Amino acid sequence: MRDDKISRTQLMALLWAGVMAPAAELLPALLLPGAGKGAWLAVILAAPLVLAAGWLLGSLAGREGLAASTVGLLGRWAGGLVLLLYIVWGLFLLSVRLRLCAQRLLASGERDGALWFFLLSVAAVLLWMGRGKLPAFARAGQLFLTALLVTAGIVLGLSLFQARPERLLPLWWDEAGPVLQAALSAAGVMGWGLFLPFLMGEVRDQGENKNWHWLFWGLGGALLLAAAQAVILANLGAGLAGRLENPFFALAKSVGVEGAFQRVESVVTALWTFADLTMGGVLIFALQAMAAQLLPEKALPWTPWAAVLLGTAGALTLFPALGLAEEWNRRQIPAGNLILGFLLPALLWLGRKFFPGKGKDGISCRRKSE
């Protein structure tokens, strides 16, 4: 039925609503050591790589979704190993997202609190969302994206009055190399959305020519992120923004309207939980899609429970040192996203192109039963 599927618009809304969490945490601070005041330009230069990765993943996913197409291409055993690699990475990303969300909520309040309380609370909400239906989650994702864009628009719009364009320009030719290197890091940050193609089997309007659609959303999202980085740099400058852990949330501290509202950083930080929930939900539904290719059908209802429990356990045990989750989020995760979101799909695409025959037993257990 039509109501059992989601639209491409909803899929892309989930993408950018989820990516706004790591983007707010990492950009432009991650890019500044190399690109300097050209950090905003690095995000624009990352757009072609992000679009290429999106095209590769979408081409591989087709109408069945990336999990089913991977098993169909490589066979049950080799395809299952590839899916297992994505499952491990997805659980790790879920652990990082839970930990960082809890840390941000803890830091935003002025009262005493415990990290584990916020972490378990977010995990409980994710479990409730993951046990529901994907169309309902997609509709919630659209609302979350709207709230996030309105909030970011208010913060950045009010900050324009304090912006200084000379902090962005001029850019010299000898800065081109560092900016291009920083573009890889920017693409890795946007690579948090690499698990969306696993949901392609639940998209209803795939039969139509929608190339313009993903191009509009992909390029438009990258340009909006670049514009946000430009406003942050024009306000804070490359030096100050590079010393801050989260320049966007630091910028929110200076936003206020005399006689109306002031010091809205706690509200902005709390609202950004919508982005964490969206990305966490995407990971859980993607893990369910992969589990459907590897586990018997009777075990599938327990997949959200297993994903949330393992993600929560990882968040509590993998990052005992203060700041370890931030370090992984800043250094290793963008590189891993590039490998699993671009390099590995490129190899799979080349394999399908030059070796078009299906692998042995290249269909899922569920399709065999049909």
Secondary structure as GFF3:
##gff-version 3
##sequence-region A 1 370
A	DSSP	three_ten_helix	2	4	.	.	.	ID=ss1
A	DSSP	alpha_helix	8	26	.	.	.	ID=ss2
A	DSSP	alpha_helix	32	35	.	.	.	ID=ss3
A	DSSP	three_ten_helix	36	38	.	.	.	ID=ss4
A	DSSP	alpha_helix	39	61	.	.	.	ID=ss5
A	DSSP	alpha_helix	66	74	.	.	.	ID=ss6
A	DSSP	alpha_helix	76	108	.	.	.	ID=ss7
A	DSSP	alpha_helix	115	130	.	.	.	ID=ss8
A	DSSP	alpha_helix	134	159	.	.	.	ID=ss9
A	DSSP	three_ten_helix	160	162	.	.	.	ID=ss10
A	DSSP	three_ten_helix	165	167	.	.	.	ID=ss11
A	DSSP	three_ten_helix	173	175	.	.	.	ID=ss12
A	DSSP	alpha_helix	176	190	.	.	.	ID=ss13
A	DSSP	three_ten_helix	191	202	.	.	.	ID=ss14
A	DSSP	alpha_helix	211	243	.	.	.	ID=ss15
A	DSSP	alpha_helix	247	253	.	.	.	ID=ss16
A	DSSP	beta_strand	256	257	.	.	.	ID=ss17
A	DSSP	beta_strand	261	262	.	.	.	ID=ss18
A	DSSP	alpha_helix	265	271	.	.	.	ID=ss19
A	DSSP	alpha_helix	273	294	.	.	.	ID=ss20
A	DSSP	three_ten_helix	297	302	.	.	.	ID=ss21
A	DSSP	alpha_helix	303	317	.	.	.	ID=ss22
A	DSSP	alpha_helix	324	330	.	.	.	ID=ss23
A	DSSP	alpha_helix	332	338	.	.	.	ID=ss24
A	DSSP	pi_helix	339	343	.	.	.	ID=ss25
A	DSSP	alpha_helix	344	354	.	.	.	ID=ss26
A	DSSP	alpha_helix	365	369	.	.	.	ID=ss27
###
